[in-house]
């Protein structure tokens, strides 16, 4: 029989709709019951493609005895962290404070007033070493809630106080010292052999790579580029990269980027492709360009709706096994490609009879292989006495053959909800890739997605919705939805110079400031003023797999202030930095995107190109924007198309009837020039 979650539109909640657990969504009905009967709350947070969420569901939430214990003694609430990042942020911080770590599934026990008093992540069905079983935890909570309520309340109140962010009051911060400290931390922790951060598991951290690229460009720090190149090269050749269907898996469980956790997230494709686009602009290494193209091939093939919005994720599991869709036996490939080509392919991609992917239950090698490269293609080609282009052509054909066969397998579940924030990231990535690779089709796909969000995920008053699924847009948007979408629109404007994108970005920024700005301490709240009030109003700047809304806000406010001359936005960017200054000083390498936003403000220059919409002007523009300069803002004036958003450009006209550049810094513009070199 179904529980209340059957009425949800969240793929994650729907996965649990047939559990024997009497699940509630996060709503007033659940908290009313908890208060009426004075029952503790089990808050279980996860997401639809979370492997260990699936494991805990099968082991505990589908177990009748466990469900009976939960139903009789608790109000049980399920939350999709991707739809309620405000709830997830608050209780993740609780979990980290109480246990020293975080992750999903996350299990938090609350009083009826939403005050947490016990937390953990995955709990096994039977006790293992220092980990109690889930039933033992439930029994313990039942006992202490019955006999020690005053202690629980006191402890919960103390914990709640630790969640409140105290803004930094200092008006002077040594950002130069923070930047150097972040750089030194990253270089010290970097794995000089495999790339990334030393040890395992290894997570792609594109925000760190982009920070290092800016250090390389602005401060000529060669180690920064070396770390980025080593990391991105090893990632592209590793098992974390889907060598057949393309796109990156979530993370590598080992230190060599070989054995991945197989789920694929839209935000990873967006953030990682941006890093590859930027390093390609610097190095012109075709490996990076091809990786961007392949990521976009995957996204535009498998992760896009008919109307142009992007889906959220693909699961790690199929047929109840993690990675089954992606791995191969040696004999399979020999049978498909034939003995000669199959042997060559297996040699190149390191396929052997024993396999390199162990069985999750037995821990033994399964004979299944995760495809990966250990030698660069050009060196393999030399060994085979052919050119790299010839070998690439053969590999492309083999990949297509294996892809066609793989398509007949049972696919992992796709999370088909369309999230505003993640779509903003993908729009930004496609726009940046369009510029870096000179490929207008990517900008066209980004424009279609942007139009979809602006048409389908907005309220009548222009505010954003969070989620679109089954032709229904709903849920209050959060800071990330606004910040990431604005970012995407700004990148898209520079890719196609459509003034409507700039106007939409400005309109959303006005709403972001109105709904999320913290008037007392500076910075932006995660939830809007009109949103549900939680035990604390979450504010964060930590940059994880994706940047924080606050760090992106610093960049976009700096950028828009220079476009619009709105000095209030410049002031808010500075106040946001000051709000989180103590965190930046304490652990700067965890806030690299916010530091990137600060670096942008130091070196910003605006280039206004005035010209007619013709081939000569387009070439002028293309040359300017193709150069890697992450602190450059480019505007294109054709007639009066900028008058509405950038009135300061009104008097700027063409010189000698040719494309003309006005280069501006610190709100002062140089004399107009037709010399392209002076505009770079």
Order of alpha helices (4+ residues) and beta strands (2+ residues): alpha-beta-alpha-beta-alpha-alpha-beta-alpha-beta-beta-alpha-alpha-alpha-beta-alpha-alpha-beta-beta-beta-alpha-alpha-beta-beta-beta-alpha-alpha-beta-beta-alpha-alpha-beta-beta-alpha-alpha-beta-beta-alpha-alpha-alpha-alpha-alpha-alpha-beta-alpha-beta-beta-beta-alpha
